[in-house]
Amino acid sequence: LKPGGKFVMATWCQRDDKEVAFDAKDERDLKFLYEEWTHPYFISKEKYGEIIDATTLMNPVNIEDWNEPTIASWRHSNWVGVYDPRGFIFKPTKYLKCLRDGYCLERMHRAFDRGLMEYGMFAATKKIGASDASEE
């Protein structure tokens, strides 16, 4: 990224557990999401901000939670299969996978809906005069 260039990233995040620790349900739900879709561990928006700031290459990062404008997409993904079931009907070997994915999408929707998960949006510009090893 050139100095003055814009860095933008969107990713799934877990809520910050520094003030309110995860309870047993939170831990169980996160474990399910990690294992069912083989995700790496999620971190909080705040932790991503700390990591970006720690590079010292970026101006202060703007962090937002885009949960509200994106949450409808989880259930929409399930309804797409209902409105156009051809992918399900004509691929009987995928029945179990489709059902599991539908269930997982619902579990993810619920995790976002109750605040366990957040949709982090990050934007920052690279400092003018900043360089890193890849540019040298």
C-alpha positions in Angstrom: 0.0 0.0 0.0 1.5 3.3 -1.0 1.7 6.2 1.5 -1.7 8.0 1.4 -3.4 4.8 0.2 -6.7 3.7 1.7 -6.9 0.4 3.6 -10.4 -1.0 4.0 -11.3 -4.4 5.5 -14.5 -6.1 6.5 -14.6 -9.2 8.6 -16.7 -11.1 11.1 -15.7 -10.4 14.7 -16.7 -11.6 18.1 -17.8 -9.0 20.6 -15.1 -7.6 22.9 -15.1 -9.8 26.0 -12.9 -7.5 28.2 -15.8 -5.9 30.0 -18.3 -8.7 29.9 -16.8 -12.2 29.8 -18.3 -14.9 27.5 -20.8 -17.1 29.3 -21.2 -20.8 28.7 -23.7 -20.2 25.9 -21.4 -17.7 24.2 -18.5 -20.2 24.4 -20.7 -23.1 23.1 -22.0 -20.9 20.2 -18.5 -19.8 19.2 -17.2 -23.3 19.4 -20.0 -24.5 17.1 -19.2 -21.7 14.5 -15.5 -22.5 14.6 -16.0 -26.2 14.1 -18.9 -26.4 11.7 -17.4 -24.0 9.1 -13.7 -24.6 10.2 -13.2 -20.9 10.9 -10.1 -19.5 12.5 -10.8 -17.9 15.9 -12.6 -14.6 15.7 -11.3 -11.6 17.5 -13.0 -8.4 18.4 -13.2 -5.2 16.4 -11.2 -3.5 19.1 -8.4 -6.1 18.8 -8.2 -5.6 15.1 -7.9 -1.9 15.7 -5.1 -2.5 18.1 -3.3 -4.7 15.6 -3.7 -2.1 12.8 -2.5 0.7 15.1 0.5 -1.4 16.2 1.9 -1.4 12.7 2.6 2.3 13.2 2.2 2.6 9.4 -1.4 3.8 9.4 -3.2 6.9 10.5 -5.9 6.2 13.2 -8.2 3.5 12.0 -12.0 4.1 11.8 -13.8 1.1 13.2 -17.6 0.5 12.7 -20.0 -2.4 13.4 -22.0 -3.0 10.2 -24.1 -5.6 11.9 -27.4 -3.8 11.5 -27.1 -3.1 7.7 -25.9 -6.7 7.0 -27.9 -8.9 9.4 -30.7 -9.6 6.9 -28.3 -11.3 4.6 -28.1 -14.4 6.9 -31.7 -15.3 6.6 -31.8 -14.1 2.9 -29.2 -16.8 2.2 -31.5 -19.5 3.5 -34.5 -18.1 1.6 -32.6 -18.1 -1.7 -32.6 -21.9 -1.5 -36.4 -21.9 -0.8 -37.2 -19.6 -3.7 -34.9 -21.4 -6.2 -34.4 -25.0 -4.9 -32.9 -26.3 -8.1 -29.4 -26.6 -6.6 -30.9 -28.7 -3.8 -33.3 -30.8 -5.8 -30.9 -31.8 -8.6 -28.0 -32.6 -6.3 -29.1 -35.3 -4.0 -25.6 -35.9 -2.7 -25.7 -32.4 -1.3 -28.9 -32.7 0.7 -27.1 -33.1 4.0 -24.7 -30.3 3.3 -27.5 -27.9 2.3 -29.4 -28.7 5.5 -26.3 -28.2 7.6 -25.4 -25.0 5.9 -28.9 -23.7 6.4 -28.8 -24.5 10.1 -25.3 -22.9 10.4 -26.6 -19.7 8.6 -29.4 -19.5 11.2 -27.0 -20.0 14.1 -24.7 -17.3 12.7 -27.7 -15.0 12.3 -28.7 -15.5 15.9 -25.1 -14.9 17.1 -25.1 -11.6 15.2 -28.7 -10.8 16.4 -27.8 -11.1 20.1 -24.5 -9.3 19.8 -22.1 -12.2 20.2 -20.9 -11.6 16.7 -20.3 -8.2 15.0 -19.5 -7.3 11.4 -16.4 -5.1 11.6 -15.6 -2.5 9.0 -12.1 -0.9 9.2 -10.7 2.0 7.2 -7.4 3.9 7.5 -5.0 5.7 5.3 -1.3 4.8 5.2 0.8 7.6 6.7 2.7 9.8 4.3 6.4 8.9 4.5 5.6 5.5 6.1 7.5 2.6 4.6 7.7 -1.1 5.4 10.1 -3.9 4.6 8.2 -4.8 1.4 8.8 -1.4 -0.1 12.6 -1.3 0.6 
